[in-house]
Structures are given as C-alpha cells and as structure tokens.
Amino acid sequence: MNALTVDNGSLSPGRTAGAYLTEIRYEFLRVLRNPALGLPIVLVPIALYVLIALVVASEAIDKDPSLGIFLFAGFGVLGVTMPALFTIGGSLALEREMGLMRLKRAQPAPAGSWLVAKIMCGLAFSSLAYLPMLTIALWSGKLPLEPAQCVALSFALILGSIPFCALGLMIGSLVKGSAAPGYANLIYLPGCYLSGLFFPLPQSMHWQTPFWPQFHVHQLAMHSAGITKYQFLPVQFAIAGLVGFTVLFSAIAIWRLARKG
C-alpha cells in the first residue's frame, strides 16, 4: 500500500494544474452525458421567465420598468442557483453511495480537485442557464439597464450561485442519491417564495427573509443594478449573508465527508 502512495505535495505546479483541469473536464463530461438531469434544470427557469415576465406581467412592466428588472433578477436567481444546487447535490450523493469518494481519496490526485471540479461545473451550468434568459430579456426590451449595470447584475447573480454549490455539497454529503433531489426541493422551493423572489412580501413577513440565501442573492442583484425601490437590505449584509451560508454549508459537507466519505 505504501508503494502506491503518492505525495501530492511533491507535484509540480504544472502537474497539479493538469490534475485539476482533468478532474474538471471529466466532471463536465459526466453532466453532459446525462441530459435528462441537466436540460430541465436549465430550461425550466427560462420557460418560467418567458411566461411570467413576457406574457403575464408584460403590461405591468411597460408601466413600471423597474418591475421588469425585479422579475428578471428573481428568475435570474432561479436560473443560476438551480443548476448549482441540483447538479452537485445529486451527483455527490450518487458518488458517495457507489463508493466513488473513497476511490477518489485513494487516487494520486490533489485532495481538493473533485471539490473544485464540482463547483466549477456548477458555475458553468449556472451561466449556461442564465445567458439565454439574459438574451431574451434584452431582445424583448424588458430589461432597461445600461451595459455597465447589466454586467454588474450578471456578475452578482453568477457569483450568487456559489452558496448553492455549497448547499448541494451539504445535501449530497448527508443523503442517499435517490433522496437527494427530494431533499433539495424541500429546502430550495420554500426559499424561492418566502424570500420574495417573484413578488414583494408584506411587511409582516420581512423578518424571515434573511434566513433564505435566495434573498441575499436577489438583494445583491438589486444593489448591482442600482434599483433602490427593491433594496431591503444593505449590500454589506447581503454579501455577509452569502459568505456565511457558503461557510456553513461547506463546513457541514466537509465534516460529513471526513467522517463517512
């Protein structure tokens, strides 16, 4: 066994980078070869945005352009967070169930390469889900933002998917593969409504919104776009909330994987 042990610390920077890139490439291929998982996650937020923002609320957006930005940011949060959560959570749970995590630890590769690969894959698929929605919004004229505002909004939304990558890691580390989508929905769907993504909540419900990471991503988006009408939290608190959720979810996932793999 000792003869097969590789000291990852002795790898050159070039070989270390190659190991990370190889892990990322295979993680992308794994998701791409399972379109039944990826396509619904990418297409559902786009379809909902077209239905609600461009059809149902079209006249209201024409009267109040800021409402169009509010709805786009809400469905944008949906678009970037669903791939980050579901692709990572389900795949990690299945890999644990099949014993692949123990196999990865025995391989001569950097210890964190699988983690980086999953997060990069989650961010990439979040971007793939978001860019078509952005294209549709700009083409329809329902997103009246300057180019700089549009870039800042997009950057905030994609960065906001990182806590949901961590949430996916936590769910995948705690439950079985067949149960992971159900638990992910149980945690994710209430937050989409109780955080006020799609409609402003009454004053009596504002106390509970900071408990949902979706709320913090949406607030960061509103600050990035400069839409003061829908800013309910200082930007510093929104950033702190996202960092806190990321640390919490990641810590639970690492603790669980260190114990049982």
Secondary structure, DSSP 8 states (H G I E B T S, - for coil): -GGG---GGGS-HHHHHHHHHHHHHHHHHHHHT-HHHHHHHHHHHHHHHIIIIIIITHHHHHH-HHHHHHHHHHHHHHHHHHHHHHHHHHHHHHHHHTTHHHHHHHSSS-TTHHHHHHHHHHHHHHHHHHHHHHHHHHHHT-----HHHHHHHHHHHHHTTHHHHHHHHHHHHHS-TTTHHHHHHHHHHHHHHHTTSSS---GGGGGGGGGSHHHHHHHHHHHHHT-GGG--S-HHHHHHHHHHHHHHHHHHHHHHHHHH-
